[in-house]
Amino acid sequence: MTVILILLCLAIAGRELYLAFDRKRSGGGPEVALLRRRVAGTAEEVARLRRAQDKQATALTETDGRIASLVTQINDRVVPQVNQGLGAHRAALDRLEGEVAAIRAQLAGRLDQAVAASLGADPVDTVVGALAADDEEVRAELGRAYERFAGACGLRVEMVVPVEEEPWRVRYYLSGRSPRALERDFIELLRAPGAEARALLEALRGVGQGGAQVGPLVMVRTPDALVCGVLTLARLRCGADPLADPDGLRRLPESRLLDATALSA
């Protein structure tokens, strides 16, 4: 009997334990379902984030391509233009430095002349000159021939000034000889032109229209002629442009005129 009671108690206790366990198991169902929904939502969020990242990566790739294209265009177009502009600025700066150096040298020379004059030396004479050529390609060589001729005549180039209204023409200021002494020498030169004079004439033949002036000496080039003349000092004082009046040269006396059209170098 005692054994039966013990077994009955154990059966009752086992049933209670089973019922308690079953209640606990069935009570966690909603929590599990909630967790499952949360996991599913998290998976959807992760998928959405992945899609957004893929879209951003595609946009970044396209942006990188556009940037690379712009860089290529800059390297191919803008950089050469910038380099060209910088080169032009450097060339202009070099010319400006050369002009400033020439002005300083001229000023120093003028001061030396003033000092010498204050000590009783004769003043240094200055004459005007000019050079013109309608052909840009020959201007450099023509300028060198002109300055060699001026140097052979005992003249020094003090300053070269472009004529603004005529960009193919420059004005020279030359020192070292008086106009009267040059007038005598140039009249003799017309009878027997020297090597430097012939070189200048030959350079003038290379232009269609132009001319050169060194004090009273004027050389005018027209399409069909090359005429040289020595102006009087009175005519120089008039201030007229001798290069603009080739017919006026032909009216000079024979001793002051040379038709160098057919003169060989």
C-alpha positions in Angstrom: 0.0 0.0 0.0 2.8 2.4 0.9 4.5 1.6 -2.4 1.3 2.4 -4.3 0.9 5.8 -2.6 4.5 6.6 -3.4 4.0 5.7 -7.1 0.8 7.8 -7.2 2.6 10.8 -5.7 5.4 10.5 -8.2 2.9 10.3 -11.1 1.1 13.4 -9.8 4.3 15.3 -9.4 5.5 14.2 -12.9 2.2 15.4 -14.4 2.5 18.8 -12.6 6.1 19.2 -13.9 5.1 18.4 -17.4 2.2 20.8 -17.3 4.5 23.5 -15.9 7.1 22.9 -18.6 4.4 22.9 -21.3 3.0 26.2 -20.1 6.5 27.8 -20.2 7.2 26.4 -23.6 3.9 27.7 -25.0 4.4 31.1 -23.3 7.7 31.8 -25.2 6.1 31.4 -28.6 5.2 35.2 -29.1 8.7 36.2 -28.1 10.2 33.8 -30.6 7.9 35.1 -33.3 8.8 38.7 -32.4 12.5 37.8 -32.7 11.9 36.2 -36.0 10.1 39.3 -37.3 13.0 41.4 -36.1 15.5 39.2 -37.8 13.5 39.4 -41.0 13.3 43.2 -40.8 17.0 43.4 -40.2 17.7 41.2 -43.2 15.5 43.5 -45.3 17.4 46.6 -44.0 20.7 45.0 -44.7 19.5 44.2 -48.3 18.3 47.8 -48.7 21.7 49.2 -47.4 23.5 46.9 -49.9 21.4 48.2 -52.7 22.1 51.8 -51.7 25.8 51.0 -51.4 25.8 49.5 -54.9 24.1 52.6 -56.3 26.6 54.9 -54.6 29.5 52.8 -55.9 28.1 53.0 -59.4 27.7 56.8 -59.0 31.3 57.1 -57.7 32.5 55.1 -60.6 30.7 57.4 -63.1 32.1 60.5 -61.2 35.6 59.1 -61.3 35.2 58.6 -65.1 34.0 62.2 -65.6 36.9 63.5 -63.4 39.4 61.5 -65.4 37.9 62.8 -68.6 38.2 66.4 -67.3 41.8 65.9 -66.2 42.6 64.5 -69.7 41.0 67.5 -71.3 42.9 69.9 -69.0 46.2 68.2 -69.8 45.5 68.2 -73.5 44.0 71.7 -73.9 44.4 74.0 -70.9 47.9 73.1 -69.8 49.5 73.8 -73.3 47.6 77.1 -73.4 48.8 78.0 -69.9 52.3 77.1 -70.8 52.1 79.1 -73.9 50.8 82.1 -72.0 53.6 81.7 -69.4 56.1 81.5 -72.2 54.8 84.8 -73.7 54.9 86.4 -70.3 58.5 85.3 -69.8 59.5 86.6 -73.2 57.8 89.9 -72.4 59.5 90.1 -69.1 62.9 89.4 -70.7 62.3 92.2 -73.3 61.3 94.5 -70.5 64.4 93.7 -68.5 66.5 94.3 -71.7 64.8 97.7 -72.2 65.3 98.7 -68.6 69.0 97.7 -68.8 69.3 99.7 -72.0 67.6 102.8 -70.4 69.9 102.5 -67.4 73.0 102.3 -69.7 71.7 105.3 -71.7 71.1 107.3 -68.5 74.6 106.5 -67.3 76.0 107.5 -70.6 74.1 110.8 -70.5 75.4 111.5 -67.0 79.0 110.8 -68.1 78.5 113.2 -71.0 77.1 115.8 -68.6 80.1 115.4 -66.4 82.5 115.7 -69.3 80.6 118.8 -70.6 80.9 120.4 -67.1 84.6 119.9 -67.4 84.8 121.7 -70.7 84.3 118.9 -73.2 82.3 119.4 -76.4 78.7 118.2 -76.1 77.8 115.0 -77.8 75.6 115.4 -80.9 72.5 113.4 -81.5 70.7 112.7 -84.8 67.5 111.0 -85.6 67.1 107.8 -87.6 64.3 105.6 -88.8 63.8 102.1 -90.3 60.7 100.8 -92.0 59.8 97.5 -93.7 56.4 96.1 -94.7 57.8 92.5 -94.6 58.0 91.2 -91.1 60.3 88.3 -92.0 63.2 90.6 -93.0 62.9 93.2 -90.3 65.4 91.5 -87.9 68.1 91.2 -90.6 67.3 94.8 -91.9 67.7 96.1 -88.3 71.1 94.4 -87.9 72.3 95.8 -91.3 71.1 99.3 -90.2 72.9 99.2 -86.9 76.1 97.9 -88.5 76.0 100.8 -91.0 75.3 103.3 -88.2 78.3 102.0 -86.2 80.5 102.2 -89.3 79.5 105.9 -89.5 80.7 106.5 -85.9 77.2 106.5 -84.4 75.9 104.7 -81.4 72.3 103.6 -80.9 70.9 105.4 -77.9 67.3 104.3 -78.1 64.9 102.5 -80.5 61.2 103.5 -80.2 58.4 101.8 -82.2 56.1 104.1 -84.0 52.6 103.4 -82.6 50.6 104.4 -85.6 52.9 102.4 -87.9 53.8 99.1 -86.2 56.1 98.2 -89.1 58.3 101.2 -88.4 60.8 102.2 -85.6 62.5 105.5 -84.7 66.2 105.6 -83.8 68.2 108.1 -81.7 71.9 108.0 -82.6 74.7 109.8 -81.0 78.4 110.5 -81.7 78.4 112.6 -84.8 77.0 116.0 -85.8 74.5 116.3 -88.6 76.8 118.6 -90.5 79.8 116.2 -90.4 77.5 113.4 -91.4 76.1 115.4 -94.3 79.7 115.8 -95.8 80.5 112.1 -95.3 77.2 110.9 -96.8 77.7 113.1 -99.9 81.0 111.3 -100.4 79.4 108.0 -99.6 77.0 108.3 -102.6 79.9 108.4 -105.0 81.4 105.2 -103.5 79.2 103.2 -101.2 81.2 101.1 -98.7 80.5 97.5 -97.7 78.1 98.4 -94.8 76.2 100.8 -97.0 75.9 98.2 -99.8 74.7 95.6 -97.2 72.0 97.9 -96.0 70.9 98.6 -99.5 70.8 94.9 -100.3 68.7 94.3 -97.2 66.3 97.0 -98.3 65.9 95.2 -101.6 64.3 92.3 -99.7 61.3 94.4 -98.8 58.4 95.5 -100.9 58.2 99.0 -99.4 60.2 100.6 -96.7 63.3 102.7 -96.0 66.0 103.8 -93.7 67.2 107.1 -92.4 70.5 108.0 -90.6 70.5 111.7 -89.9 70.5 113.5 -93.3 70.9 110.2 -95.3 67.7 108.7 -96.5 67.1 105.4 -98.4 63.6 104.8 -99.8 62.5 101.4 -101.2 59.4 101.3 -103.4 58.1 98.3 -105.4 60.1 99.4 -108.5 63.0 101.5 -107.2 65.6 102.1 -104.5 66.7 105.7 -104.1 69.2 107.3 -101.8 69.6 111.0 -101.0 71.3 113.4 -98.6 69.0 116.0 -97.3 70.1 119.5 -96.4 70.1 120.5 -92.8 67.4 123.1 -93.5 65.1 120.4 -94.9 65.8 118.2 -91.8 64.7 121.0 -89.6 61.3 121.1 -91.3 60.4 117.9 -89.5 58.8 116.3 -92.6 58.9 112.5 -92.9 61.6 111.8 -95.6 60.6 108.2 -96.0 57.1 109.2 -97.0 58.3 111.3 -100.0 60.4 109.3 -102.4 59.6 111.7 -105.2 61.1 114.5 -103.1 64.4 112.7 -103.1 64.5 112.6 -106.9 64.3 116.4 -106.9 67.6 116.7 -105.0 70.7 117.9 -106.8 72.6 115.2 -108.6 75.5 115.4 -106.0 73.0 114.5 -103.3 71.2 111.7 -105.1 71.9 108.0 -105.9 69.5 105.7 -107.8 70.6 102.4 -106.3 67.9 100.3 -108.0 70.5 98.6 -110.2 73.4 98.9 -107.9 74.9 95.5 -107.2 75.9 94.3 -103.7 
